[in-house]
Amino acid sequence: MSVKYWVYKQKINLSLRLRKMMKCICSGEQLRIEDIIPSSESLATRDYSASGYSSRAGDDAKADTSNIEEAESSLRESGILNYEEARALLGRLEYQKGNIEAALHVFEGIDIAAVVPKIKLSIARRGEVPRRSSLSDAIPPMSMHAVSLLFEAILLKATSLQALGRFTEAAQSCTVILDTVESALPDGLPENFSTDCKLLETLNKAVELLPELWKLACAPQEAILSYRRALLYYWNLDVETRSKIEKEYAVFLLYSGTDAAPPNLRAQAEGSFIPRNNIEEAILLLLVLLRRYILNKIVWDPSILEHLSFALSIAGEFRALARQVEELLPGIVVRGQKYTILALCYYAEGDDMAALNLLRNLMNNRDNKNGIFELVLAAKICAEYPNLLEEGMGYAQEVLPKIEGKCNQMASVAKCLLGLLLSGRSRAIVSDSERTSRLCEALESLDSAHKMTGGRNPNVLFHLSLENAEQRKLDIALYYAKQLLKLEGGSTVKGWLLLARILSAQKRYVDAESIINAALDETGKWNQGELLRTKAKLQIAQGHLRDAVETYTHLLAVLQVQRKSFGVQKKLLKNMRNNSRSLEMETWHDLANVYTNLSQWRDAEVCLIKSEAINPHSASRCHSAGLLYQARGLYKEALQSFQKSLDTEPNHVPSLVSTAIVLRQLDGQSLPVMKSFLTDALRLDRTNPSAWYNLGLVYKSETGVSALEAAECFEAAELLQESAPVEPFR
């Protein structure tokens, strides 16, 4: 068979197939690939092979390089498709057969720059408001079927580039579709834009694909702009596609680690809410999805609530999260899970009693008797309240048999909580033997939790060191504090502070100050407040009062700058702001006490005026004012200040001790009253050396009291003073 005859035969077959294809294109029907290209190697593949892009082993001869040109010529001569449309159609056929590289080679032959103006004009004409036809109305240069075919070719080119790992080129190709439509229809697609479902389907796919391509190309800012473009421009997306894009965008904002810039001014409608950061924008998107579900527009997706919980938690909006959970339709979240989420929200918001009541209701339900997490959370809340310690011990003891031998991690948490509850309960016990027994049980529970985790739980290590320090087992406490610092790598301030306080209790002030200096080097400026305050107290303990004044002054300057910085923040930093104000107030009190010791009365008064502006009803401020009056010999005024402090906070231990001291300085006759104040102070803090010493003085002054009792008080005061830290361990 001659080559000319073979080519002639191929032309006839191609003509017949093209007629069939044109009929299907005009009718919108689907055509089977086998009906179009029955041969194992298509025209485009032959052209691709002849161009050097691929080869087929065992072929006897090279394919004729002019076949693809002949096919395109036949398509053009038919009068139905032009050059670009013919390429688009053939490229689609290759893509459907899985010949990605061959399809890409065909698509790259389309002159995009030449067809885009025609497409743009055709779309603009199609989107115009219908009007009475006249002879002056110009016919669009392309039909919507042709536009759909070319858009599909550009999209398939993008997906082909994606499959070959050329993500940036793929994104640029996909962008052409969106740029063309946006420039042709600036106000968005009309509702009745096109009856060609294929065109809308192609647009939807392009809108959905573009952000993913930019993510694959490691261009997060471009991905963010593409997501916003998809949501702000009216693409006539169906609800499912729009919801999918909104969810994917929210997830990207939350977890990508990229800071999104605010939307441009063109997208900011007057009076609308403009998110200021990733978290706010993600929350807005997730709330829209949640509202859409409530209106029965989409099916329920559990991950929406999970992502929303994370976002609102990061933003510190726990009450808002609780409100969203409460508004969920019945059946979405089971009752037990709903109560647990609400309890966590209220606990994080600081409403401990509301959280505990929810947990009590949940645990009283027969269906939730085995709620291990709920029992542990209830025990944790109870551990923070002296009047709930017994209840908390019951929860901790109830959960231990359920998890021992099953989950060491949760068992260690329960054991640690039980130790804290036992330790807290021991402080209210009058009997020395019973109190000692409870303290031993507390240490045993903490040690058991430590062994369960193999010494790798920093929280257990911290409390184990703290408990030993409070029991004045300083060497053991120091060992665990060093282990904690090593495990955490110095990443938390409380670990550094505990180590420095233990060293100060051992009277190793220089070492303790060195630890604080090392911590200051490792800690950010906004977290240095407590460290600087401890450093100042260490300087006071060494008699360096002037250095302490400089340290306190530096601390106050840091806190003032910090407060101004927080002034532009939202609720995310609310707790930090509150802690900062409390620390600032206590720093003014400490500085006032230093000036009092230096007999600089005026400076001390200025410090107290500063603290009064922060909180006029502070027990600590009243106590510092009383110390100032006491140092100046104004004992009655001092007594009034101490009484005012106790009116504000009846269990303020320093004021209880100072009241007893001033009563003794006034007349020394009110021994029963003095004794009452001192015993109350020791009931609250049995490690207060000043309370023991002054109680010894009371016993010494009382008639009919054994000198042995006074001696025991003095001995206790001496022992405690030798191991007293510069500030309380807890």
Rosetta blueprint (number, residue, H / E / L):
1 M L
2 S L
3 V H
4 K H
5 Y H
6 W H
7 V H
8 Y H
9 K H
10 Q H
11 K H
12 I H
13 N H
14 L H
15 S H
16 L H
17 R H
18 L H
19 R H
20 K H
21 M H
22 M H
23 K H
24 C H
25 I H
26 C H
27 S H
28 G L
29 E L
30 Q L
31 L L
32 R L
33 I H
34 E H
35 D H
36 I H
37 I L
38 P L
39 S L
40 S L
41 E L
42 S L
43 L H
44 A H
45 T H
46 R H
47 D H
48 Y H
49 S H
50 A H
51 S L
52 G L
53 Y L
54 S L
55 S L
56 R L
57 A L
58 G L
59 D L
60 D L
61 A L
62 K L
63 A L
64 D L
65 T L
66 S L
67 N H
68 I H
69 E H
70 E H
71 A H
72 E H
73 S H
74 S H
75 L H
76 R H
77 E H
78 S L
79 G L
80 I L
81 L L
82 N L
83 Y H
84 E H
85 E H
86 A H
87 R H
88 A H
89 L H
90 L H
91 G H
92 R H
93 L H
94 E H
95 Y H
96 Q H
97 K L
98 G L
99 N L
100 I H
101 E H
102 A H
103 A H
104 L H
105 H H
106 V H
107 F H
108 E L
109 G L
110 I L
111 D L
112 I H
113 A H
114 A H
115 V H
116 V H
117 P H
118 K H
119 I H
120 K H
121 L H
122 S H
123 I H
124 A H
125 R H
126 R H
127 G H
128 E L
129 V L
130 P L
131 R L
132 R L
133 S L
134 S L
135 L L
136 S L
137 D L
138 A L
139 I L
140 P L
141 P L
142 M L
143 S L
144 M H
145 H H
146 A H
147 V H
148 S H
149 L H
150 L H
151 F H
152 E H
153 A H
154 I H
155 L H
156 L H
157 K H
158 A H
159 T H
160 S H
161 L H
162 Q H
163 A H
164 L L
165 G L
166 R L
167 F H
168 T H
169 E H
170 A H
171 A H
172 Q H
173 S H
174 C H
175 T H
176 V H
177 I H
178 L H
179 D H
180 T H
181 V H
182 E H
183 S H
184 A H
185 L L
186 P L
187 D L
188 G L
189 L L
190 P L
191 E L
192 N L
193 F L
194 S L
195 T L
196 D L
197 C H
198 K H
199 L H
200 L H
201 E H
202 T H
203 L H
204 N H
205 K H
206 A H
207 V H
208 E H
209 L H
210 L H
211 P H
212 E H
213 L H
214 W H
215 K H
216 L H
217 A L
218 C L
219 A L
220 P H
221 Q H
222 E H
223 A H
224 I H
225 L H
226 S H
227 Y H
228 R H
229 R H
230 A H
231 L H
232 L H
233 Y L
234 Y L
235 W L
236 N L
237 L L
238 D L
239 V H
240 E H
241 T H
242 R H
243 S H
244 K H
245 I H
246 E H
247 K H
248 E H
249 Y H
250 A H
251 V H
252 F H
253 L H
254 L H
255 Y H
256 S L
257 G L
258 T L
259 D L
260 A L
261 A L
262 P L
263 P L
264 N L
265 L H
266 R H
267 A H
268 Q L
269 A L
270 E L
271 G L
272 S L
273 F L
274 I L
275 P L
276 R L
277 N L
278 N H
279 I H
280 E H
281 E H
282 A H
283 I H
284 L H
285 L H
286 L H
287 L H
288 V H
289 L H
290 L H
291 R H
292 R H
293 Y H
294 I H
295 L L
296 N L
297 K L
298 I L
299 V L
300 W L
301 D L
302 P H
303 S H
304 I H
305 L H
306 E H
307 H H
308 L H
309 S H
310 F H
311 A H
312 L H
313 S H
314 I H
315 A L
316 G L
317 E L
318 F H
319 R H
320 A H
321 L H
322 A H
323 R H
324 Q H
325 V H
326 E H
327 E L
328 L L
329 L L
330 P L
331 G L
332 I L
333 V L
334 V L
335 R H
336 G H
337 Q H
338 K H
339 Y H
340 T H
341 I H
342 L H
343 A H
344 L H
345 C H
346 Y H
347 Y H
348 A H
349 E H
350 G L
351 D L
352 D H
353 M H
354 A H
355 A H
356 L H
357 N H
358 L H
359 L H
360 R H
361 N H
362 L H
363 M H
364 N H
365 N L
366 R H
367 D H
368 N H
369 K L
370 N L
371 G L
372 I H
373 F H
374 E H
375 L H
376 V H
377 L H
378 A H
379 A H
380 K H
381 I H
382 C H
383 A L
384 E L
385 Y L
386 P H
387 N H
388 L H
389 L H
390 E H
391 E H
392 G H
393 M H
394 G H
395 Y H
396 A H
397 Q H
398 E H
399 V H
400 L H
401 P H
402 K H
403 I H
404 E L
405 G L
406 K L
407 C L
408 N H
409 Q H
410 M H
411 A H
412 S H
413 V H
414 A H
415 K H
416 C H
417 L H
418 L H
419 G H
420 L H
421 L H
422 L H
423 S H
424 G H
425 R H
426 S H
427 R L
428 A L
429 I L
430 V L
431 S L
432 D H
433 S H
434 E H
435 R H
436 T H
437 S H
438 R H
439 L H
440 C H
441 E H
442 A H
443 L H
444 E H
445 S H
446 L H
447 D H
448 S H
449 A H
450 H H
451 K H
452 M H
453 T L
454 G L
455 G L
456 R L
457 N L
458 P H
459 N H
460 V H
461 L H
462 F H
463 H H
464 L H
465 S H
466 L H
467 E H
468 N H
469 A H
470 E H
471 Q L
472 R L
473 K L
474 L H
475 D H
476 I H
477 A H
478 L H
479 Y H
480 Y H
481 A H
482 K H
483 Q H
484 L H
485 L H
486 K H
487 L H
488 E H
489 G L
490 G L
491 S L
492 T L
493 V H
494 K H
495 G H
496 W H
497 L H
498 L H
499 L H
500 A H
501 R H
502 I H
503 L H
504 S H
505 A H
506 Q L
507 K L
508 R L
509 Y H
510 V H
511 D H
512 A H
513 E H
514 S H
515 I H
516 I H
517 N H
518 A H
519 A H
520 L H
521 D H
522 E H
523 T L
524 G L
525 K H
526 W H
527 N H
528 Q L
529 G H
530 E H
531 L H
532 L H
533 R H
534 T H
535 K H
536 A H
537 K H
538 L H
539 Q H
540 I H
541 A H
542 Q L
543 G L
544 H L
545 L H
546 R H
547 D H
548 A H
549 V H
550 E H
551 T H
552 Y H
553 T H
554 H H
555 L H
556 L H
557 A H
558 V H
559 L H
560 Q H
561 V H
562 Q H
563 R H
564 K H
565 S H
566 F H
567 G L
568 V L
569 Q L
570 K L
571 K H
572 L H
573 L H
574 K H
575 N H
576 M H
577 R H
578 N H
579 N H
580 S H
581 R H
582 S H
583 L H
584 E H
585 M H
586 E H
587 T H
588 W H
589 H H
590 D H
591 L H
592 A H
593 N H
594 V H
595 Y H
596 T H
597 N H
598 L L
599 S L
600 Q L
601 W H
602 R H
603 D H
604 A H
605 E H
606 V H
607 C H
608 L H
609 I H
610 K H
611 S H
612 E H
613 A H
614 I H
615 N L
616 P L
617 H L
618 S L
619 A H
620 S H
621 R H
622 C H
623 H H
624 S H
625 A H
626 G H
627 L H
628 L H
629 Y H
630 Q H
631 A H
632 R L
633 G L
634 L L
635 Y H
636 K H
637 E H
638 A H
639 L H
640 Q H
641 S H
642 F H
643 Q H
644 K H
645 S H
646 L H
647 D H
648 T H
649 E L
650 P L
651 N L
652 H L
653 V H
654 P H
655 S H
656 L H
657 V H
658 S H
659 T H
660 A H
661 I H
662 V H
663 L H
664 R H
665 Q H
666 L H
667 D L
668 G L
669 Q L
670 S L
671 L H
672 P H
673 V H
674 M H
675 K H
676 S H
677 F H
678 L H
679 T H
680 D H
681 A H
682 L H
683 R H
684 L H
685 D L
686 R L
687 T L
688 N L
689 P H
690 S H
691 A H
692 W H
693 Y H
694 N H
695 L H
696 G H
697 L H
698 V H
699 Y H
700 K H
701 S H
702 E L
703 T L
704 G L
705 V L
706 S L
707 A H
708 L H
709 E H
710 A H
711 A H
712 E H
713 C H
714 F H
715 E H
716 A H
717 A H
718 E H
719 L H
720 L H
721 Q H
722 E H
723 S L
724 A L
725 P L
726 V L
727 E L
728 P L
729 F L
730 R L
